[in-house]
Amino acid sequence: MKKRITKIGALALGVVIMAASGLTAAAAERSYTYNYDYWGDVQDSPDAYAVSNVYTSVDFGLELGLKSPEGMFVKGDLLYICDTGNNRILELERVSREKFEIRRIIDSFQGNVAVKTFSGPTDISVSEEGDFYIADKGNARILRLDNDLNYIMEFGKPIDSTLDPEAAYQPDKIAIDTAGRVYCSASGINKGLIKYENDGVFSGFVGAMPVSYNWTDYIWKKLATQEQRAQMESFVPTEYDNLYMDREGFIYVVSGRVDEDALDAGTVSAARKLNLMGNDILVQNGEYPVYGDLYWGGDDSGYTGPSYYKDVTVLENDIYVCLDRNRGRLFGYDDQGRMVFAFGSNGNMNGYFRQPSAIEHMGHDLLVLDSLDCSMTMFSVTEFGSLIYEAIELFDDGDYDGSERAWRQVMMLNGNYDLAYIGIGRSLLRQDRYREAMDYFELKYDEDNYSKAYKQYRKQWVEDNIVVIVIVVLALFLIPMGIGKVKKIKHEIDIADIFRT
């Protein structure tokens, strides 16, 4: 069992020690939906999402069933699924709340190119103009087709002196921006995302994962002979498992291949948010890092180790949801890096997974693809989840009073939900009700926001009492001066009386 302990002090340490024996059991008996409190204890929660439907090949009306599907993309009411094992792409349309219909089965295209079929397509992205960008992994290329499936161009292996010219090029996951630039993660390439300009020219690598190592290995490498160093594992960045471009053009990337010790030490991240320069700007103001489960010991499912982030999607309200392949769970975080919800597990029941491979969203609905079960599960937001989203979205829109009311409704449904207290505090803070905000931040040990509220409360108190403060300050100076002056005059009078006598 591993846990990143960020609170230092006798009280916190005492709570951790007393709860240690019960935490393993809590993790094993965890409810379907849960969260973590300030102390890192598992807190059961009402479901933020519920299974709306589970779709198989029969539901989609397919004669040839799905086989090892690996990727999804959503554009409006259209859903694209990479049916990797069958070398095709399915184009489906959402025609009602829970019904999808096949529009096209894309297994070939037209154009002046030798190979006009796919080989193990793993991902697809669709531009604003409707052009298809397809990671045709088996054919070592990224294809660009128009909406009528006419070949436009392809993006091949990047030419770079640091890459092995003999190594196979296997583009895996892709994203495109509004300018038509392509970002790609490829198997075996760990220098970051491959970036292509819209004309197909390779323009470099973006957002390489920081190198992680421990000092023992580093010192040993310095002392070892050249032959011994050659046999050791090199300190190299980790390749990304998936990426997602949000509505503002920022790229969220996830990786489940990070070193456990480095992840626990905080020197690497399982999720990152890259700007145009490739810098990680993901905000992590939560009590714990954005790496899923805090406890890495075995549970009833038999899986150990940290969460393995396989994919990520970002909602319009900036909630991003990471898909854990290890234990089949979904972890939602807000734009401050605070966990909003966690749910799911491995299994054969609805809402459980055998090998989750991709996640997408349609509005607030979440779609999860299972490559082993050859199915797609749609989760719809519950009343509890809707209230959370309403509170977050109202706050972002500047309706702080409405956000406060929504958070109070959330708190009525779940009194142990830390984010509700913090959300109320942030809403009160924006309404200039600093003293009340301090109380809510204090309840959930939010030191940063408490300091902000206290600073503003102190400033407000000074402004409201400035007249009294000035009078008191003047009194402190003038009264002693006046008393001294009176004593001096009295002393002079006494001396004058003595001389007269």
HUFENBEL-V177299 format. One record per backbone hydrogen bond with DSSP energy under -1.0 kcal/mol. CO is the residue of the C=O (numbers start at 1). NH is the residue of the N-H. E is the energy in kcal/mol with one decimal. If there is no record, write none. Layout:
co->CO nh->NH e->E
co->CO nh->NH e->E
This chain:
co->9 nh->13 e->-2.6
co->10 nh->14 e->-2.4
co->11 nh->15 e->-2.2
co->12 nh->16 e->-2.4
co->13 nh->17 e->-2.4
co->14 nh->18 e->-2.5
co->15 nh->19 e->-2.1
co->16 nh->20 e->-1.0
co->19 nh->23 e->-1.6
co->22 nh->26 e->-2.2
co->23 nh->27 e->-2.5
co->24 nh->28 e->-2.2
co->25 nh->29 e->-2.5
co->32 nh->344 e->-1.1
co->33 nh->45 e->-1.9
co->35 nh->43 e->-3.1
co->37 nh->40 e->-1.7
co->41 nh->37 e->-2.0
co->43 nh->35 e->-1.6
co->48 nh->382 e->-2.2
co->50 nh->380 e->-2.8
co->53 nh->378 e->-3.0
co->55 nh->376 e->-2.4
co->56 nh->60 e->-1.5
co->57 nh->62 e->-2.6
co->58 nh->61 e->-1.0
co->67 nh->85 e->-2.8
co->71 nh->82 e->-3.0
co->73 nh->80 e->-3.0
co->75 nh->78 e->-2.1
co->77 nh->94 e->-2.8
co->78 nh->75 e->-2.4
co->79 nh->92 e->-3.2
co->80 nh->73 e->-1.8
co->81 nh->83 e->-1.0
co->81 nh->90 e->-2.8
co->82 nh->70 e->-1.8
co->82 nh->84 e->-1.9
co->83 nh->86 e->-1.2
co->83 nh->88 e->-1.4
co->84 nh->87 e->-1.5
co->88 nh->83 e->-1.7
co->89 nh->106 e->-3.3
co->90 nh->81 e->-2.0
co->91 nh->103 e->-3.4
co->91 nh->104 e->-1.6
co->92 nh->79 e->-2.9
co->93 nh->101 e->-2.5
co->99 nh->95 e->-1.7
co->99 nh->96 e->-1.3
co->101 nh->93 e->-2.8
co->104 nh->91 e->-2.7
co->106 nh->89 e->-2.5
co->110 nh->151 e->-3.4
co->111 nh->113 e->-1.9
co->116 nh->109 e->-1.7
co->119 nh->138 e->-2.8
co->123 nh->135 e->-2.6
co->125 nh->133 e->-2.9
co->127 nh->130 e->-1.1
co->131 nh->127 e->-2.4
co->132 nh->145 e->-2.5
co->133 nh->125 e->-2.3
co->134 nh->136 e->-1.3
co->134 nh->143 e->-2.5
co->135 nh->122 e->-2.1
co->135 nh->137 e->-1.6
co->136 nh->141 e->-1.4
co->137 nh->140 e->-1.5
co->141 nh->136 e->-1.8
co->142 nh->155 e->-2.6
co->143 nh->134 e->-2.2
co->144 nh->152 e->-2.5
co->144 nh->153 e->-1.4
co->145 nh->132 e->-3.0
co->146 nh->149 e->-2.2
co->149 nh->110 e->-2.8
co->150 nh->146 e->-2.1
co->153 nh->144 e->-2.5
co->155 nh->142 e->-1.7
co->160 nh->163 e->-1.5
co->164 nh->167 e->-1.3
co->170 nh->187 e->-2.1
co->173 nh->185 e->-2.6
co->175 nh->183 e->-3.0
co->177 nh->180 e->-1.8
co->181 nh->177 e->-1.8
co->182 nh->196 e->-2.7
co->183 nh->175 e->-1.9
co->184 nh->194 e->-3.3
co->185 nh->172 e->-2.6
co->185 nh->173 e->-1.7
co->186 nh->189 e->-1.8
co->193 nh->206 e->-2.4
co->194 nh->184 e->-2.2
co->195 nh->203 e->-2.8
co->196 nh->182 e->-1.9
co->197 nh->200 e->-2.2
co->201 nh->197 e->-2.9
co->204 nh->195 e->-2.4
co->206 nh->193 e->-3.1
co->214 nh->218 e->-2.0
co->215 nh->219 e->-2.7
co->216 nh->220 e->-2.2
co->217 nh->221 e->-2.3
co->218 nh->222 e->-1.6
co->219 nh->223 e->-1.6
co->220 nh->224 e->-1.8
co->225 nh->229 e->-2.5
co->226 nh->230 e->-1.8
co->234 nh->236 e->-1.1
co->242 nh->254 e->-1.9
co->244 nh->252 e->-3.4
co->246 nh->249 e->-1.6
co->250 nh->246 e->-2.7
co->251 nh->274 e->-3.4
co->252 nh->244 e->-2.2
co->253 nh->272 e->-2.6
co->254 nh->241 e->-2.6
co->254 nh->242 e->-1.5
co->259 nh->263 e->-2.5
co->260 nh->264 e->-2.6
co->261 nh->265 e->-2.1
co->262 nh->267 e->-1.9
co->262 nh->268 e->-1.0
co->270 nh->255 e->-2.3
co->272 nh->253 e->-2.3
co->273 nh->281 e->-3.5
co->274 nh->251 e->-2.1
co->275 nh->278 e->-1.9
co->279 nh->275 e->-1.8
co->289 nh->291 e->-1.9
co->296 nh->305 e->-2.7
co->299 nh->302 e->-1.8
co->308 nh->325 e->-3.1
co->311 nh->323 e->-2.8
co->313 nh->321 e->-2.7
co->315 nh->318 e->-1.7
co->319 nh->315 e->-3.1
co->320 nh->333 e->-2.4
co->321 nh->313 e->-1.7
co->322 nh->331 e->-2.4
co->323 nh->310 e->-3.1
co->324 nh->328 e->-1.0
co->329 nh->324 e->-3.3
co->330 nh->343 e->-1.8
co->331 nh->322 e->-2.9
co->332 nh->340 e->-3.3
co->332 nh->341 e->-1.2
co->333 nh->320 e->-2.1
co->334 nh->337 e->-2.0
co->336 nh->285 e->-3.4
co->338 nh->334 e->-2.2
co->341 nh->332 e->-2.7
co->342 nh->34 e->-2.5
co->343 nh->330 e->-3.0
co->345 nh->353 e->-2.1
co->349 nh->352 e->-2.0
co->353 nh->347 e->-1.8
co->355 nh->371 e->-2.0
co->358 nh->369 e->-2.6
co->360 nh->367 e->-3.0
co->362 nh->365 e->-2.0
co->365 nh->362 e->-2.0
co->366 nh->379 e->-3.1
co->367 nh->360 e->-2.4
co->368 nh->377 e->-2.8
co->369 nh->357 e->-3.0
co->369 nh->358 e->-1.1
co->370 nh->374 e->-1.0
co->370 nh->375 e->-1.3
co->375 nh->370 e->-2.9
co->376 nh->55 e->-3.6
co->377 nh->368 e->-2.6
co->378 nh->52 e->-3.3
co->378 nh->53 e->-1.4
co->379 nh->366 e->-2.2
co->380 nh->50 e->-2.5
co->382 nh->386 e->-2.9
co->383 nh->387 e->-2.2
co->384 nh->388 e->-1.7
co->385 nh->389 e->-2.5
co->386 nh->390 e->-2.7
co->387 nh->391 e->-2.5
co->388 nh->392 e->-2.2
co->389 nh->393 e->-2.9
co->390 nh->394 e->-2.6
co->391 nh->395 e->-1.7
co->392 nh->396 e->-2.1
co->393 nh->397 e->-1.6
co->394 nh->399 e->-2.4
co->395 nh->398 e->-1.3
co->398 nh->400 e->-1.4
co->399 nh->403 e->-2.1
co->400 nh->404 e->-2.1
co->401 nh->405 e->-1.9
co->402 nh->406 e->-2.2
co->403 nh->407 e->-2.5
co->404 nh->408 e->-2.0
co->405 nh->409 e->-1.6
co->406 nh->410 e->-2.0
co->407 nh->411 e->-2.5
co->408 nh->412 e->-1.5
co->409 nh->413 e->-1.4
co->410 nh->414 e->-1.9
co->414 nh->417 e->-1.5
co->416 nh->418 e->-1.1
co->417 nh->420 e->-1.3
co->418 nh->422 e->-2.2
co->419 nh->423 e->-2.6
co->420 nh->424 e->-2.5
co->421 nh->425 e->-2.4
co->422 nh->426 e->-2.6
co->423 nh->427 e->-2.1
co->424 nh->428 e->-2.8
co->425 nh->429 e->-2.2
co->426 nh->430 e->-1.8
co->428 nh->433 e->-2.6
co->429 nh->432 e->-1.3
co->432 nh->434 e->-1.1
co->433 nh->437 e->-2.1
co->434 nh->438 e->-2.3
co->435 nh->439 e->-1.2
co->436 nh->440 e->-1.4
co->437 nh->441 e->-2.3
co->438 nh->442 e->-2.4
co->439 nh->443 e->-1.6
co->440 nh->444 e->-1.1
co->441 nh->446 e->-2.6
co->442 nh->445 e->-1.1
co->445 nh->447 e->-1.5
co->446 nh->450 e->-2.1
co->447 nh->451 e->-2.3
co->448 nh->452 e->-1.8
co->449 nh->453 e->-2.5
co->450 nh->454 e->-2.9
co->451 nh->455 e->-2.3
co->452 nh->456 e->-2.0
co->453 nh->457 e->-2.8
co->454 nh->458 e->-2.7
co->455 nh->459 e->-2.0
co->456 nh->460 e->-2.8
co->457 nh->461 e->-2.7
co->458 nh->462 e->-2.1
co->459 nh->463 e->-2.2
co->460 nh->464 e->-2.5
co->461 nh->465 e->-1.5
co->465 nh->469 e->-2.7
co->466 nh->470 e->-2.7
co->467 nh->471 e->-2.5
co->468 nh->472 e->-2.8
co->469 nh->473 e->-2.8
co->470 nh->474 e->-3.0
co->471 nh->475 e->-2.7
co->472 nh->476 e->-2.5
co->473 nh->477 e->-1.4
co->474 nh->478 e->-4.1
co->475 nh->479 e->-2.3
co->477 nh->481 e->-1.4
co->478 nh->482 e->-3.3
co->479 nh->483 e->-3.0
co->480 nh->484 e->-2.5
co->481 nh->485 e->-2.4
co->482 nh->486 e->-2.7
co->483 nh->487 e->-2.5
co->484 nh->488 e->-2.1
co->485 nh->489 e->-2.5
co->486 nh->490 e->-2.7
co->487 nh->491 e->-2.4
co->488 nh->492 e->-2.2
co->489 nh->493 e->-2.4
co->490 nh->494 e->-2.5
co->491 nh->495 e->-2.2
co->492 nh->496 e->-2.5
co->493 nh->497 e->-2.3
co->494 nh->498 e->-1.7
co->495 nh->499 e->-2.1
co->496 nh->500 e->-1.7
co->497 nh->501 e->-1.7
